[in-house]
Every structure is written in C-alpha cells, then in structure tokens.
Amino acid sequence: MIWLLCDYGEVISLPQPLADRLALEEEVGRSGPEFWSTYWQHRPGYDRGDTEVAEYWYSVLGFRPERRRLERLIELDIAGWLHPNPASLAAAARAAERGLRLAILSNAPHEVADAIDNAAWAGVFSPRLFSCRLRATKPEQEVYVAALQALDAAPSQITFFDDRHDNVCAARRAGMSAHVFCDPSQIDAISSPAE
C-alpha cells in the first residue's frame, strides 16, 4: 500500500486570503507584522492542544475577549484556513485513481481541525491527522512516528508533501520520501503502486 501524505496549509489549501486576514485584523484592532507575529508566536501550543482557544486569544490580545467576540475571532480564524486549492485536490484525486491512499498530516488546533473534517472534500483523505489530536507538532519526531502507526505503513511506503523545509527534513529523518511542496504537478509525478 502506497500513501500520499499531505500537509494541509498551503498544500491542500490555498494561503489565507488577504480579505480574511484583513477581517481578522479588523476584529482584533491590530494589523500588519505586530499582530501576525503575536498570532504565530502563540500558535504552537494552540496547535498542539496544550492551549485552549480562549487562552490562545488571551495571549494574542493581551486581554480576555468576552464570549461573543471570542466566537467571532474563532469564526474568522477558521474561515481563513478553509480555502482548498482546487488544483491540489484534483492532483490528489488523480493519485487516488492511480492506486495511492490519501491522508493529511497537519498542524492545526481543534477548531480548525474539526472544520476541515466537516468540509465536503475532506472525506477522500483518511486518516486526517492533526497536531491537536496527536499532542505534538511538526517537525517534532513524535508526529511522524504517530503518522506511521496510523497509516500502518513503512516509511518507504509514504510520499509526504509540506510547504515548510523543516517539516520535510524531519519527515526524511523518519525515513519518508518527503518534498517541499511548490506546485500540484509534483503530486502527478508520484508513480502508481503498480509501477
């Protein structure tokens, strides 16, 4: 059994659209590098599931948002990540037609992971492995060990794509064939299991 294992953000999905980023900045009341550096600074613990969503936004904002505003922040944050790349989905579908199994391995908090799980297109990827459920984030080696166990596969049976070089290097250390994702045509270059 040969697996195509894909990161989600900027592999299966498009980058966060500018309109979504601006909407989140407007809700927060801060913009540009000041906001986004704080957003990403506190993201690893949130992605790992160590930090609950209210605590994450407290760390980003510097104060505890009231419930309605917190719900709006969650909604806007999720929205920015729910833009699948049609070309990537098409390439993955062609890979499945060639006999490859499809799975996702992504850093994501519970709220985003649940939204991806509920997306109409997501069912072709099984399993969908998220850092918040694994309690580890890429490029930690525990993530790749957990993926191998979940796929019940040898590293040589997995081709992994991620947009981050450090995540790719960690996957290679785990024995996977791993590549920095630049274009969906890379997925089309993977041989079918019969070849």
TORTORDO-581346 format. One record per residue (C-alpha): residue in three letters; x, z, y. Coordinates in nm, 3 decimals. Each point is the difference from the previous one (the first is absolute). Example, Ala and Ser with C-alpha at 12.3 -4.5 7.8 and 13.67 -1.06 7.14 Angstrom:
residues 2
<node><residu>ALA</residu><u>1.230</u><w>0.780</w><v>-0.450</v></node>
<node><residu>SER</residu><u>0.137</u><w>-0.066</w><v>0.344</v></node>
***
This chain:
residues 195
<node><residu>MET</residu><u>0.000</u><w>0.000</w><v>0.000</v></node>
<node><residu>ILE</residu><u>0.145</u><w>-0.104</w><v>0.338</v></node>
<node><residu>TRP</residu><u>-0.104</u><w>0.174</w><v>0.319</v></node>
<node><residu>LEU</residu><u>-0.013</u><w>-0.107</w><v>0.363</v></node>
<node><residu>LEU</residu><u>0.026</u><w>0.328</w><v>0.190</v></node>
<node><residu>CYS</residu><u>-0.059</u><w>-0.030</w><v>0.375</v></node>
<node><residu>ASP</residu><u>0.027</u><w>0.227</w><v>0.297</v></node>
<node><residu>TYR</residu><u>-0.317</u><w>-0.006</w><v>0.206</v></node>
<node><residu>GLY</residu><u>0.098</u><w>0.009</w><v>0.368</v></node>
<node><residu>GLU</residu><u>0.132</u><w>-0.336</w><v>0.122</v></node>
<node><residu>VAL</residu><u>0.012</u><w>-0.138</w><v>-0.353</v></node>
<node><residu>ILE</residu><u>-0.362</u><w>-0.004</w><v>-0.114</v></node>
<node><residu>SER</residu><u>-0.118</u><w>0.084</w><v>0.351</v></node>
<node><residu>LEU</residu><u>0.075</u><w>-0.149</w><v>0.338</v></node>
<node><residu>PRO</residu><u>0.177</u><w>0.215</w><v>0.262</v></node>
<node><residu>GLN</residu><u>-0.227</u><w>0.225</w><v>0.203</v></node>
<node><residu>PRO</residu><u>-0.165</u><w>-0.237</w><v>0.251</v></node>
<node><residu>LEU</residu><u>0.073</u><w>0.059</w><v>0.367</v></node>
<node><residu>ALA</residu><u>-0.368</u><w>0.062</w><v>0.075</v></node>
<node><residu>ASP</residu><u>-0.012</u><w>0.280</w><v>-0.257</v></node>
<node><residu>ARG</residu><u>0.323</u><w>0.152</w><v>0.129</v></node>
<node><residu>LEU</residu><u>-0.131</u><w>-0.007</w><v>0.356</v></node>
<node><residu>ALA</residu><u>-0.330</u><w>0.159</w><v>-0.105</v></node>
<node><residu>LEU</residu><u>0.189</u><w>0.286</w><v>-0.164</v></node>
<node><residu>GLU</residu><u>0.224</u><w>0.040</w><v>0.305</v></node>
<node><residu>GLU</residu><u>-0.307</u><w>0.012</w><v>0.226</v></node>
<node><residu>GLU</residu><u>-0.163</u><w>0.270</w><v>-0.213</v></node>
<node><residu>VAL</residu><u>0.319</u><w>0.206</w><v>-0.003</v></node>
<node><residu>GLY</residu><u>0.066</u><w>-0.053</w><v>0.369</v></node>
<node><residu>ARG</residu><u>0.363</u><w>-0.100</w><v>-0.052</v></node>
<node><residu>SER</residu><u>0.160</u><w>-0.338</w><v>-0.056</v></node>
<node><residu>GLY</residu><u>0.317</u><w>-0.180</w><v>-0.089</v></node>
<node><residu>PRO</residu><u>0.309</u><w>0.147</w><v>-0.166</v></node>
<node><residu>GLU</residu><u>-0.085</u><w>0.358</w><v>0.102</v></node>
<node><residu>PHE</residu><u>-0.318</u><w>-0.003</w><v>-0.207</v></node>
<node><residu>TRP</residu><u>0.121</u><w>-0.210</w><v>-0.293</v></node>
<node><residu>SER</residu><u>0.322</u><w>0.193</w><v>-0.052</v></node>
<node><residu>THR</residu><u>-0.209</u><w>0.319</w><v>-0.034</v></node>
<node><residu>TYR</residu><u>-0.252</u><w>-0.179</w><v>-0.222</v></node>
<node><residu>TRP</residu><u>0.278</u><w>-0.103</w><v>-0.242</v></node>
<node><residu>GLN</residu><u>0.205</u><w>0.319</w><v>0.031</v></node>
<node><residu>HIS</residu><u>-0.277</u><w>0.204</w><v>-0.161</v></node>
<node><residu>ARG</residu><u>-0.120</u><w>-0.268</w><v>-0.240</v></node>
<node><residu>PRO</residu><u>0.217</u><w>0.078</w><v>-0.308</v></node>
<node><residu>GLY</residu><u>-0.161</u><w>0.340</w><v>-0.062</v></node>
<node><residu>TYR</residu><u>-0.346</u><w>-0.150</w><v>0.053</v></node>
<node><residu>ASP</residu><u>0.079</u><w>-0.292</w><v>-0.233</v></node>
<node><residu>ARG</residu><u>0.133</u><w>0.240</w><v>-0.262</v></node>
<node><residu>GLY</residu><u>-0.317</u><w>0.209</w><v>0.009</v></node>
<node><residu>ASP</residu><u>0.187</u><w>0.308</w><v>0.123</v></node>
<node><residu>THR</residu><u>-0.180</u><w>-0.011</w><v>0.336</v></node>
<node><residu>GLU</residu><u>-0.378</u><w>-0.024</w><v>0.035</v></node>
<node><residu>VAL</residu><u>-0.143</u><w>-0.241</w><v>0.251</v></node>
<node><residu>ALA</residu><u>-0.093</u><w>0.264</w><v>0.259</v></node>
<node><residu>GLU</residu><u>0.352</u><w>0.141</w><v>-0.010</v></node>
<node><residu>TYR</residu><u>0.150</u><w>-0.347</w><v>0.029</v></node>
<node><residu>TRP</residu><u>-0.194</u><w>-0.080</w><v>0.316</v></node>
<node><residu>TYR</residu><u>0.077</u><w>0.346</w><v>0.141</v></node>
<node><residu>SER</residu><u>0.371</u><w>-0.084</w><v>-0.043</v></node>
<node><residu>VAL</residu><u>-0.043</u><w>-0.340</w><v>0.165</v></node>
<node><residu>LEU</residu><u>-0.217</u><w>0.117</w><v>0.290</v></node>
<node><residu>GLY</residu><u>0.141</u><w>0.346</w><v>0.059</v></node>
<node><residu>PHE</residu><u>-0.349</u><w>0.151</w><v>-0.009</v></node>
<node><residu>ARG</residu><u>-0.285</u><w>0.024</w><v>-0.250</v></node>
<node><residu>PRO</residu><u>-0.260</u><w>-0.272</w><v>0.062</v></node>
<node><residu>GLU</residu><u>-0.362</u><w>0.101</w><v>-0.031</v></node>
<node><residu>ARG</residu><u>-0.182</u><w>-0.129</w><v>-0.307</v></node>
<node><residu>ARG</residu><u>-0.160</u><w>-0.309</w><v>0.154</v></node>
<node><residu>ARG</residu><u>0.325</u><w>-0.114</w><v>0.156</v></node>
<node><residu>LEU</residu><u>0.187</u><w>0.063</w><v>-0.327</v></node>
<node><residu>GLU</residu><u>-0.251</u><w>-0.217</w><v>-0.184</v></node>
<node><residu>ARG</residu><u>0.054</u><w>-0.275</w><v>0.257</v></node>
<node><residu>LEU</residu><u>0.379</u><w>0.021</w><v>-0.038</v></node>
<node><residu>ILE</residu><u>-0.032</u><w>-0.026</w><v>-0.377</v></node>
<node><residu>GLU</residu><u>-0.235</u><w>-0.297</w><v>0.032</v></node>
<node><residu>LEU</residu><u>0.233</u><w>-0.185</w><v>0.238</v></node>
<node><residu>ASP</residu><u>0.309</u><w>0.077</w><v>-0.205</v></node>
<node><residu>ILE</residu><u>-0.162</u><w>-0.128</w><v>-0.320</v></node>
<node><residu>ALA</residu><u>-0.128</u><w>-0.313</w><v>0.174</v></node>
<node><residu>GLY</residu><u>0.349</u><w>-0.104</w><v>0.099</v></node>
<node><residu>TRP</residu><u>0.112</u><w>-0.005</w><v>-0.363</v></node>
<node><residu>LEU</residu><u>-0.296</u><w>-0.189</w><v>-0.147</v></node>
<node><residu>HIS</residu><u>0.102</u><w>-0.357</w><v>0.076</v></node>
<node><residu>PRO</residu><u>0.101</u><w>-0.168</w><v>-0.327</v></node>
<node><residu>ASN</residu><u>0.224</u><w>-0.303</w><v>0.019</v></node>
<node><residu>PRO</residu><u>-0.203</u><w>-0.289</w><v>-0.148</v></node>
<node><residu>ALA</residu><u>0.317</u><w>-0.189</w><v>-0.095</v></node>
<node><residu>SER</residu><u>0.137</u><w>0.302</w><v>-0.188</v></node>
<node><residu>LEU</residu><u>-0.328</u><w>0.053</w><v>-0.182</v></node>
<node><residu>ALA</residu><u>-0.010</u><w>-0.367</w><v>-0.097</v></node>
<node><residu>ALA</residu><u>0.358</u><w>0.012</w><v>-0.129</v></node>
<node><residu>ALA</residu><u>-0.077</u><w>0.315</w><v>-0.198</v></node>
<node><residu>ALA</residu><u>-0.308</u><w>-0.167</w><v>-0.149</v></node>
<node><residu>ARG</residu><u>0.216</u><w>-0.295</w><v>-0.110</v></node>
<node><residu>ALA</residu><u>0.246</u><w>0.245</w><v>-0.156</v></node>
<node><residu>ALA</residu><u>-0.286</u><w>0.157</w><v>-0.195</v></node>
<node><residu>GLU</residu><u>-0.105</u><w>-0.345</w><v>-0.118</v></node>
<node><residu>ARG</residu><u>0.355</u><w>-0.044</w><v>-0.132</v></node>
<node><residu>GLY</residu><u>-0.043</u><w>0.316</w><v>-0.205</v></node>
<node><residu>LEU</residu><u>0.156</u><w>0.267</w><v>0.222</v></node>
<node><residu>ARG</residu><u>-0.167</u><w>0.337</w><v>0.043</v></node>
<node><residu>LEU</residu><u>-0.050</u><w>0.115</w><v>0.361</v></node>
<node><residu>ALA</residu><u>0.057</u><w>0.348</w><v>0.142</v></node>
<node><residu>ILE</residu><u>0.060</u><w>0.167</w><v>0.337</v></node>
<node><residu>LEU</residu><u>0.262</u><w>0.264</w><v>0.084</v></node>
<node><residu>SER</residu><u>-0.037</u><w>0.116</w><v>0.358</v></node>
<node><residu>ASN</residu><u>0.068</u><w>0.285</w><v>0.236</v></node>
<node><residu>ALA</residu><u>-0.342</u><w>0.096</w><v>0.134</v></node>
<node><residu>PRO</residu><u>-0.195</u><w>0.316</w><v>0.081</v></node>
<node><residu>HIS</residu><u>-0.322</u><w>0.084</w><v>-0.183</v></node>
<node><residu>GLU</residu><u>-0.228</u><w>-0.144</w><v>0.268</v></node>
<node><residu>VAL</residu><u>0.171</u><w>-0.340</w><v>0.000</v></node>
<node><residu>ALA</residu><u>0.043</u><w>-0.005</w><v>-0.379</v></node>
<node><residu>ASP</residu><u>-0.370</u><w>0.067</w><v>-0.053</v></node>
<node><residu>ALA</residu><u>-0.092</u><w>-0.279</w><v>0.243</v></node>
<node><residu>ILE</residu><u>0.227</u><w>-0.247</w><v>-0.180</v></node>
<node><residu>ASP</residu><u>-0.152</u><w>0.104</w><v>-0.334</v></node>
<node><residu>ASN</residu><u>-0.344</u><w>-0.084</w><v>0.139</v></node>
<node><residu>ALA</residu><u>0.101</u><w>-0.343</w><v>0.135</v></node>
<node><residu>ALA</residu><u>-0.172</u><w>-0.291</w><v>-0.174</v></node>
<node><residu>TRP</residu><u>0.328</u><w>-0.175</w><v>-0.082</v></node>
<node><residu>ALA</residu><u>0.182</u><w>0.305</w><v>-0.140</v></node>
<node><residu>GLY</residu><u>-0.141</u><w>-0.005</w><v>-0.353</v></node>
<node><residu>VAL</residu><u>0.243</u><w>-0.267</w><v>-0.121</v></node>
<node><residu>PHE</residu><u>0.284</u><w>0.249</w><v>0.053</v></node>
<node><residu>SER</residu><u>-0.008</u><w>0.268</w><v>-0.268</v></node>
<node><residu>PRO</residu><u>0.139</u><w>0.255</w><v>0.021</v></node>
<node><residu>ARG</residu><u>0.025</u><w>0.066</w><v>0.372</v></node>
<node><residu>LEU</residu><u>0.268</u><w>0.265</w><v>0.042</v></node>
<node><residu>PHE</residu><u>0.018</u><w>0.187</w><v>0.330</v></node>
<node><residu>SER</residu><u>0.253</u><w>0.254</w><v>0.121</v></node>
<node><residu>CYS</residu><u>-0.268</u><w>0.254</w><v>0.090</v></node>
<node><residu>ARG</residu><u>-0.107</u><w>0.013</w><v>-0.366</v></node>
<node><residu>LEU</residu><u>0.352</u><w>-0.014</w><v>-0.141</v></node>
<node><residu>ARG</residu><u>0.114</u><w>0.272</w><v>0.244</v></node>
<node><residu>ALA</residu><u>0.314</u><w>-0.198</w><v>0.077</v></node>
<node><residu>THR</residu><u>0.080</u><w>-0.286</w><v>0.236</v></node>
<node><residu>LYS</residu><u>0.213</u><w>-0.309</w><v>-0.031</v></node>
<node><residu>PRO</residu><u>0.300</u><w>-0.017</w><v>-0.012</v></node>
<node><residu>GLU</residu><u>0.007</u><w>0.327</w><v>-0.198</v></node>
<node><residu>GLN</residu><u>0.087</u><w>-0.073</w><v>-0.363</v></node>
<node><residu>GLU</residu><u>-0.295</u><w>0.207</w><v>-0.124</v></node>
<node><residu>VAL</residu><u>-0.231</u><w>-0.274</w><v>0.126</v></node>
<node><residu>TYR</residu><u>0.159</u><w>-0.267</w><v>-0.217</v></node>
<node><residu>VAL</residu><u>0.010</u><w>0.227</w><v>-0.307</v></node>
<node><residu>ALA</residu><u>-0.371</u><w>0.067</w><v>0.049</v></node>
<node><residu>ALA</residu><u>-0.067</u><w>-0.374</w><v>0.035</v></node>
<node><residu>LEU</residu><u>0.183</u><w>-0.078</w><v>-0.324</v></node>
<node><residu>GLN</residu><u>-0.207</u><w>0.263</w><v>-0.178</v></node>
<node><residu>ALA</residu><u>-0.327</u><w>-0.122</w><v>0.151</v></node>
<node><residu>LEU</residu><u>0.072</u><w>-0.361</w><v>-0.094</v></node>
<node><residu>ASP</residu><u>0.134</u><w>0.101</w><v>-0.341</v></node>
<node><residu>ALA</residu><u>0.272</u><w>-0.256</w><v>0.056</v></node>
<node><residu>ALA</residu><u>0.375</u><w>-0.037</w><v>-0.017</v></node>
<node><residu>PRO</residu><u>0.170</u><w>-0.064</w><v>0.335</v></node>
<node><residu>SER</residu><u>0.092</u><w>-0.351</w><v>-0.117</v></node>
<node><residu>GLN</residu><u>-0.373</u><w>-0.079</w><v>-0.028</v></node>
<node><residu>ILE</residu><u>-0.067</u><w>0.065</w><v>0.369</v></node>
<node><residu>THR</residu><u>0.053</u><w>-0.218</w><v>0.306</v></node>
<node><residu>PHE</residu><u>-0.043</u><w>0.207</w><v>0.316</v></node>
<node><residu>PHE</residu><u>-0.049</u><w>-0.116</w><v>0.360</v></node>
<node><residu>ASP</residu><u>0.029</u><w>0.222</w><v>0.306</v></node>
<node><residu>ASP</residu><u>0.060</u><w>-0.077</w><v>0.367</v></node>
<node><residu>ARG</residu><u>0.257</u><w>0.281</w><v>0.034</v></node>
<node><residu>HIS</residu><u>0.356</u><w>-0.046</w><v>-0.120</v></node>
<node><residu>ASP</residu><u>0.049</u><w>0.368</w><v>-0.090</v></node>
<node><residu>ASN</residu><u>-0.307</u><w>-0.006</w><v>-0.225</v></node>
<node><residu>VAL</residu><u>0.126</u><w>-0.315</w><v>-0.170</v></node>
<node><residu>CYS</residu><u>0.343</u><w>0.153</w><v>-0.058</v></node>
<node><residu>ALA</residu><u>-0.160</u><w>0.308</w><v>-0.156</v></node>
<node><residu>ALA</residu><u>-0.209</u><w>-0.217</w><v>-0.231</v></node>
<node><residu>ARG</residu><u>0.314</u><w>-0.185</w><v>-0.107</v></node>
<node><residu>ARG</residu><u>0.168</u><w>0.333</w><v>-0.078</v></node>
<node><residu>ALA</residu><u>-0.299</u><w>0.069</w><v>-0.225</v></node>
<node><residu>GLY</residu><u>0.075</u><w>-0.327</w><v>-0.182</v></node>
<node><residu>MET</residu><u>-0.278</u><w>-0.215</w><v>0.143</v></node>
<node><residu>SER</residu><u>0.042</u><w>-0.356</w><v>0.124</v></node>
<node><residu>ALA</residu><u>-0.070</u><w>0.075</w><v>0.366</v></node>
<node><residu>HIS</residu><u>-0.010</u><w>-0.220</w><v>0.308</v></node>
<node><residu>VAL</residu><u>-0.049</u><w>0.039</w><v>0.374</v></node>
<node><residu>PHE</residu><u>-0.331</u><w>-0.172</w><v>0.074</v></node>
<node><residu>CYS</residu><u>0.013</u><w>-0.272</w><v>0.262</v></node>
<node><residu>ASP</residu><u>-0.259</u><w>-0.255</w><v>-0.107</v></node>
<node><residu>PRO</residu><u>-0.276</u><w>-0.029</w><v>-0.264</v></node>
<node><residu>SER</residu><u>0.180</u><w>-0.301</w><v>-0.147</v></node>
<node><residu>GLN</residu><u>0.243</u><w>0.248</w><v>-0.156</v></node>
<node><residu>ILE</residu><u>-0.279</u><w>0.112</w><v>-0.232</v></node>
<node><residu>ASP</residu><u>-0.053</u><w>-0.357</w><v>-0.113</v></node>
<node><residu>ALA</residu><u>0.365</u><w>-0.015</w><v>-0.108</v></node>
<node><residu>ILE</residu><u>-0.050</u><w>0.268</w><v>-0.269</v></node>
<node><residu>SER</residu><u>0.002</u><w>-0.152</w><v>-0.345</v></node>
<node><residu>SER</residu><u>-0.297</u><w>0.045</w><v>-0.231</v></node>
<node><residu>PRO</residu><u>0.049</u><w>0.232</w><v>-0.300</v></node>
<node><residu>ALA</residu><u>0.005</u><w>-0.300</w><v>-0.235</v></node>
<node><residu>GLU</residu><u>0.292</u><w>-0.166</w><v>0.181</v></node>
***
